[in-house]
Amino acid sequence: MPKQKTHKGLKKRIKITSSGKVKCSHSGTGHLMSSKNAKRRRRLSSKTIISSAKAKTVKIGLCK
């Protein structure tokens, strides 16, 4: 059976940490930022860790 290919769209959006957790950006940062307060914009700009249940599915897409 041939090897499974990496999902390139997913590869550009997430990062695997050294401990094996999956980091990604928050949603809701594309536009309409003026209606969001500064605390919310600051929180959205940081990266977040995906839950372990979803991380398993993501890692299958990355084929690592």
N, CA and C atoms as a LAMMPS dump frame, in Angstrom:
ITEM: TIMESTEP
0
ITEM: NUMBER OF ATOMS
192
ITEM: BOX BOUNDS ff ff ff
-5.0000000000000000e+02 5.0000000000000000e+02
-5.0000000000000000e+02 5.0000000000000000e+02
-5.0000000000000000e+02 5.0000000000000000e+02
ITEM: ATOMS id mol type element x y z
1 1 1 N 0.838 -1.181 0
2 1 2 C 0 0 0
3 1 3 C 0.887 1.251 0
4 2 1 N 0.58 2.242 -0.858
5 2 2 C 1.423 3.436 -0.904
6 2 3 C 1.254 4.315 0.336
7 3 1 N 2.238 5.164 0.524
8 3 2 C 2.182 6.08 1.671
9 3 3 C 1.078 7.109 1.48
10 4 1 N 0.508 7.564 2.619
11 4 2 C -0.541 8.583 2.574
12 4 3 C 0.111 9.953 2.439
13 5 1 N -0.466 10.807 1.585
14 5 2 C 0.099 12.135 1.366
15 5 3 C -0.319 13.092 2.476
16 6 1 N 0.558 14.053 2.749
17 6 2 C 0.274 15.1 3.726
18 6 3 C -0.743 16.07 3.155
19 7 1 N -1.707 16.483 3.962
20 7 2 C -2.7 17.479 3.549
21 7 3 C -2.027 18.846 3.638
22 8 1 N -1.706 19.433 2.481
23 8 2 C -0.894 20.657 2.438
24 8 3 C -1.604 21.861 3.051
25 9 1 N -2.94 21.938 2.915
26 9 2 C -3.687 23.039 3.52
27 9 3 C -3.604 22.997 5.028
28 10 1 N -3.65 21.802 5.589
29 10 2 C -3.552 21.621 7.032
30 10 3 C -2.142 21.922 7.532
31 11 1 N -1.153 21.511 6.758
32 11 2 C 0.246 21.722 7.123
33 11 3 C 0.577 23.198 7.286
34 12 1 N -0.065 24.066 6.461
35 12 2 C 0.2 25.504 6.517
36 12 3 C -0.473 26.175 7.704
37 13 1 N -1.465 25.533 8.305
38 13 2 C -2.268 26.167 9.342
39 13 3 C -1.929 25.744 10.762
40 14 1 N -1.243 24.625 10.938
41 14 2 C -0.964 24.145 12.288
42 14 3 C 0.517 23.842 12.465
43 15 1 N 0.907 23.642 13.731
44 15 2 C 2.283 23.314 14.064
45 15 3 C 2.258 22.297 15.197
46 16 1 N 3.116 21.289 15.138
47 16 2 C 3.231 20.303 16.199
48 16 3 C 4.351 20.754 17.139
49 17 1 N 4.063 20.825 18.44
50 17 2 C 5.078 21.218 19.411
51 17 3 C 6.009 20.044 19.678
52 18 1 N 7.094 20.291 20.401
53 18 2 C 8.053 19.228 20.683
54 18 3 C 7.473 18.136 21.575
55 19 1 N 6.463 18.496 22.388
56 19 2 C 5.827 17.488 23.249
57 19 3 C 4.701 16.747 22.53
58 20 1 N 4.431 17.118 21.259
59 20 2 C 3.436 16.408 20.473
60 20 3 C 2.062 17.051 20.45
61 21 1 N 1.912 18.214 21.085
62 21 2 C 0.621 18.909 21.056
63 21 3 C 0.482 19.671 19.741
64 22 1 N -0.763 20.041 19.397
65 22 2 C -1.026 20.716 18.13
66 22 3 C -1.42 22.161 18.404
67 23 1 N -0.667 23.12 17.805
68 23 2 C -0.943 24.544 17.962
69 23 3 C -1.564 25.086 16.691
70 24 1 N -2.525 26.019 16.845
71 24 2 C -3.112 26.686 15.688
72 24 3 C -3.591 28.066 16.093
73 25 1 N -3.958 28.868 15.1
74 25 2 C -4.465 30.212 15.355
75 25 3 C -5.942 30.162 15.704
76 26 1 N -6.419 31.2 16.397
77 26 2 C -7.841 31.32 16.689
78 26 3 C -8.597 31.711 15.427
79 27 1 N -9.869 31.381 15.398
80 27 2 C -10.715 31.829 14.303
81 27 3 C -11.278 33.205 14.643
82 28 1 N -11.835 33.878 13.655
83 28 2 C -12.456 35.181 13.884
84 28 3 C -11.501 36.345 13.839
85 29 1 N -10.374 36.193 13.139
86 29 2 C -9.392 37.275 13.076
87 29 3 C -9.25 37.844 11.67
88 30 1 N -10.121 37.466 10.752
89 30 2 C -9.985 37.873 9.353
90 30 3 C -10.364 39.31 9.088
91 31 1 N -11.496 39.748 9.634
92 31 2 C -11.975 41.104 9.354
93 31 3 C -12.929 41.507 10.472
94 32 1 N -13.482 42.72 10.376
95 32 2 C -14.379 43.284 11.397
96 32 3 C -13.709 43.368 12.773
97 33 1 N -12.431 43.736 12.784
98 33 2 C -11.692 43.796 14.039
99 33 3 C -12.018 45.059 14.837
100 34 1 N -12.522 46.096 14.185
101 34 2 C -12.796 47.35 14.893
102 34 3 C -13.943 47.205 15.884
103 35 1 N -14.825 46.238 15.649
104 35 2 C -15.946 46.03 16.576
105 35 3 C -15.559 45.173 17.772
106 36 1 N -14.369 44.587 17.744
107 36 2 C -13.896 43.756 18.857
108 36 3 C -13.016 44.601 19.769
109 37 1 N -13.147 44.406 21.089
110 37 2 C -12.359 45.222 22.002
111 37 3 C -10.897 44.76 22.025
112 38 1 N -10.028 45.57 22.61
113 38 2 C -8.584 45.329 22.56
114 38 3 C -8.205 44.031 23.256
115 39 1 N -8.855 43.73 24.37
116 39 2 C -8.549 42.503 25.104
117 39 3 C -8.871 41.276 24.251
118 40 1 N -9.975 41.329 23.533
119 40 2 C -10.383 40.213 22.684
120 40 3 C -9.45 40.053 21.498
121 41 1 N -9.045 41.168 20.872
122 41 2 C -8.11 41.11 19.742
123 41 3 C -6.764 40.551 20.174
124 42 1 N -6.301 40.949 21.35
125 42 2 C -5.041 40.461 21.887
126 42 3 C -5.112 38.958 22.131
127 43 1 N -6.208 38.489 22.7
128 43 2 C -6.385 37.068 22.986
129 43 3 C -6.455 36.255 21.686
130 44 1 N -7.117 36.793 20.671
131 44 2 C -7.256 36.09 19.396
132 44 3 C -5.941 36.023 18.621
133 45 1 N -5.037 36.963 18.873
134 45 2 C -3.788 36.988 18.12
135 45 3 C -2.824 35.886 18.547
136 46 1 N -2.988 35.352 19.752
137 46 2 C -2.083 34.307 20.232
138 46 3 C -2.488 32.946 19.668
139 47 1 N -1.586 31.99 19.754
140 47 2 C -1.859 30.628 19.304
141 47 3 C -2.584 29.867 20.423
142 48 1 N -3.269 28.789 20.06
143 48 2 C -3.973 27.969 21.029
144 48 3 C -3.628 26.501 20.807
145 49 1 N -3.798 25.708 21.846
146 49 2 C -3.561 24.267 21.768
147 49 3 C -4.883 23.575 21.46
148 50 1 N -4.898 22.7 20.468
149 50 2 C -6.099 21.953 20.101
150 50 3 C -6.311 20.839 21.118
151 51 1 N -7.579 20.53 21.415
152 51 2 C -7.897 19.459 22.365
153 51 3 C -7.359 18.127 21.843
154 52 1 N -7.09 17.209 22.773
155 52 2 C -6.456 15.949 22.409
156 52 3 C -7.33 15.103 21.489
157 53 1 N -8.668 15.222 21.614
158 53 2 C -9.572 14.454 20.753
159 53 3 C -9.437 14.885 19.3
160 54 1 N -9.384 16.204 19.053
161 54 2 C -9.244 16.707 17.69
162 54 3 C -7.816 16.546 17.184
163 55 1 N -6.862 16.569 18.096
164 55 2 C -5.447 16.469 17.701
165 55 3 C -5.16 15.143 17.021
166 56 1 N -5.823 14.073 17.442
167 56 2 C -5.616 12.768 16.806
168 56 3 C -6.009 12.821 15.338
169 57 1 N -7.145 13.435 15.039
170 57 2 C -7.606 13.561 13.657
171 57 3 C -6.657 14.414 12.841
172 58 1 N -6.171 15.497 13.428
173 58 2 C -5.254 16.406 12.736
174 58 3 C -3.945 15.693 12.405
175 59 1 N -3.441 14.907 13.326
176 59 2 C -2.164 14.216 13.104
177 59 3 C -2.271 13.188 11.989
178 60 1 N -3.465 12.585 11.817
179 60 2 C -3.664 11.654 10.71
180 60 3 C -3.528 12.404 9.39
181 61 1 N -4.064 13.627 9.317
182 61 2 C -3.96 14.433 8.105
183 61 3 C -2.541 14.852 7.795
184 62 1 N -1.723 14.992 8.837
185 62 2 C -0.327 15.394 8.636
186 62 3 C 0.564 14.228 8.302
187 63 1 N 0.162 13.007 8.637
188 63 2 C 0.944 11.798 8.345
189 63 3 C 2.324 11.837 8.966
190 64 1 N 2.435 12.278 10.2
191 64 2 C 3.748 12.319 10.868
192 64 3 C 3.907 11.134 11.774
